[in-house]
Amino acid sequence: MVQLRLKNADARTLVDVGRALVAALPVPVIVNDRADVALACGAAGVHVGAQDVPIAALRHVLPPTFVIGASVRADAAGADYVGIGPIFMTASKANAPAAIGVDGFKALCGTTSAPAVAIGGVTAEHVAELRAAGAAGVAVIAAIFGTADPEASARRIREAWTR
């Protein structure tokens, strides 16, 4: 899954980028915060936070197969998955809360029945430990895009997950 997250982009730009991603990628595309944009660009779903439209309201207007993810700090009832983090220090989100570590992740996993995705400062070296702690997946930015070879970095993360 790939999440489109461009916090400062206007709706038209988000739709254009979303359509390009949907057309180019063989995996589902999820749009951050904006269910309207996700629908308009043909994305597979949306990821919402505490300040976004509640999941229960989205379920009334979105197709039944539409994926809805939520940050664990939001009301995640009814979410198809929850994002939990930041696990480690991260520079990709301004004003990110303090890192919770693997133990914090494991504890929060126990509070939800939805699959949990570990996010924030995650690298290939952390994948096995997070999977053992209950992660259904990991979300990364710098571990791929902050490297000289993003494709090789993505492969390392995938290989670490499948070990």
N, C-alpha and C positions, 0 to 999 in steps of 0.2 A: 504494500500500500504506500502511496505517496501523498503527503499532505501539502496542499497549496496554502502557504501562509505568507501573505504580503500585507502586513498591518497598515501600511500607509498608502496602499494603492486604491484608486477609485474603482467603483463597481465595473465599469466598462473594461478597464485593464484586467481586472480579476477574471472576468468572463473570457476575454481573449486568451489570457494565459492558461486558464482552465481548459478551454477547448483544445488548445495546442497540446497540453499535457495528456488529456483524454485520448486524443488522436494518436499520440506518439508512444504512449506507454502501454505495456502489456499487463499492467497491474491496476487495481482500483485507485482512483484519485478521490481524495477527501478534501473538502474546502474548509479552512479554518473560519469559524464564527458565522459564516454567511450561507444560510440554507438557500436563500434566493439565488445567489450566485451559483451554488452547487447545482441547483435545478437547471439554471439557464445554460450552464456549460456542459451538462450531461455527466457530471461527476457521480460517483457511486454513493457519496454521502457527505456529511458535515461533522465537524468537531466543534462542540460548544463549551464555553466556560461559564463561570458563575454570573457574569454580566450579560450573557446572551439569552435568546429566547429559550424558555424551559423545554425540556425534552417532551413532557406531556403535551404541550401545545404544538410542538413540531410534529408529533405522531398523528395529530388530527389532520394535518395538511400535506404531509409528505407521503409518497408511495410506500406501501408496506415493505418493500424490499430495500428501501433507502437506509443506508448505514448511518447511525447516529452514535458518535463517540462523545465522551464528556471528560473534562478534567475532574479529578477526584475531589477537588475543592468545590465543585459545583454540585447541584442536586443531580446525582447521576442515576436516579431511579429510572429504569427503562432504557438505559444506554446499552448499545451493543458491545461496547468496550469502554474502559476508563483509562485515562492517561494519568500515571502517578509519577510525581517528581517535583522538583529536580532531585535526581538521585545523587549527582555530584555537582560541583560548581559548573556553571555554564555562563557563557558570555552572549549566547544567542537570544536571550530574553531580558529586556530591561526590567529592572525591579523584580527579578525572580526571587521567590522566597528562599530561605536557607536550605542547603542540601540536606536530604533526609538519610542518605546512605542506604545500603542494601537492607539493613535491619529495619529501617523505617519503611522501606518499600514492602518488605515482607509483612509487616504489621498492617499496613493499609490494604494489602491484598486480602487480608482476612476479613475486611469490613465490607467487601463487595462480592456479589456472585457473578458479576460481569468479568470477562477476560481483562486482565490488567497489562498495560503496556508501560514499560519503564522508559522514562524520558529525562534528559538533562545530564549532559556531560558523559554520556555512555560511549564507550569505545569497544572494539572487538575483544579487548582483554577483560571486559566486565560481563560479557554476554553469558558465559556458562554459569557464573555465580548468580546472575539475575534470573536466569531460567530456573535454576535450582530453588530460588526464593519464591517462585510462582509466576514469573512473567510469562505472558502469552506471546509477547513480542517486545521489541525495543524500538524506540524512535530516536533517530540521530540526525544531526545537521553537520557539526564540525568534524565528526569522525569520518565523514565522506567528503563534504565540500571544502573542508579546511586542509585537504591533503593535495599533494602534487599529482596523485593518480586516483581520482574519485572512483573509477570503475574497480580498480584493484582493492581499494578500501572497502567498497560495498561487498565485494566477493569475500573478503576476510571476515566481515561481520556475518554474512550468510553462512560461511563454513563454520564459524564458531558456534552459530546457533544450531547447526545440524549435527554437531559432534555428540 
